[in-house]
Amino acid sequence: MDDGKLVLVSGASGYVASHCIKLLLEKGYRVRGTVRSLKNAEKVNPIRKLDPSGAQLELVEADLMQDETWPRAVKDCTYVLHVASPIGQGASQAFIDAAVRGATSVLRACGNEPSVKKVVQTSSTMAICDGNNPPKSKYDETDWTPIELQNSGWYTQSKVLAERAAWELWKSGELKNKFDFTVINPGFIVGPPLTDSTGSSMTLAIHIMTKPVIPVLNPNSIDVRDVAEAHIRAMERPETNGHRIIVADGAPITLKEYGLQLKKVFGPLGYCPATTVLPQFVIWIASFFVGDAGQLMKMQFDKRVDNTKMQELLGMNSWRNPLDGMVDMVDELIERGLIKKTEKWEQTRRRNK
């Protein structure tokens, strides 16, 4: 419980941001969330439901590509969680530009707002390692993914360049207000969404539940509820100042393992989750013709990350099993109609209510 300090959460309707807002409200913080448009009821209404009275939560408009919107957003805030990331599919320089500009715009606004004491920015383990990194038994926060344009995907580039730009600006001495700064680098995020906003995690979950085959993909995973907890702990704990912190289970989980877990739970309810792995050479051929297949080729790696900082600096010595988080995610996607309801699923849901 806190004494009503005001926390800004950017990208309020997003997957991670909405969970951060929920947890902050539960802990007694006042929250200001940013959305691109207050007129978009589909995005705004699920967030407002987190605080029906409106006593602790306000929403304001801000855009990653509009620098002038951020000074008003950060005004009077003690903490800022910069979680927002651009929306888009496929290779796009504009996507990368939005990520970098958003990170620097938020930090510049905080640098002119004396009330801001700390900023926590969301990055990704993709900024630490992907299929392009030199072999290593474990990757940690000293590692950066090499992003030669011809050899890295647009998503990875956006994460690396946005995080590097933020660190460089924070360390430059340009910012008048000397706030503290921490970056959270989560792995592949699973767990139940609070909004209908879909991202790569939910797209993959839907793919496993509705397609006959799955790609070779072995991500380091983490539950979205643990990611939210990590953000708030990073915000509150001074020992995290100036650190990048990997937030992920240390061992990768294959999409086949996810498929088998989903088959165990949802198979009896009339679903046929994919457990057959698409041969890598098929994805390689497709990568010459389909942009998304090219991205999968960049992500195909089986690499372990060192989550020591997560345990020592954040005090997170235990976390949810990502396999259970995937089950919770799929169940919520079915509830929201993003995956078709079966009669057996509806019967089971009615019995459990």
Secondary structure, DSSP 8 states (H G I E B T S, - for coil): --S--EEEESSTTSHHHHHHHHHHHHTT-EEEEEES-TT-HHHHHHHHTTSTT-SSEEEEE--TT-GGGHHHHHTT-SEEEE-------SS-HHHHHHHHHHHHHHHHHHHT-TT--EEEEE--GGGT--TTS---S-B-TT------GGGS-HHHHHHHHHHHHHHHHHHSS--SS--EEEEEEE-EEES--SSS---HHHHHHHHHHHSSEE------EEEHHHHHHHHHHHHH-GGGTT-EEEES-SS---HHHHHHHHHHHHGGGT-----EE--HHHHHHHTTT-HHHHHHHHH-----B--HHHHHTS-------HHHHHHHHHHHHHHTTSS---HHHHHHHHHH-
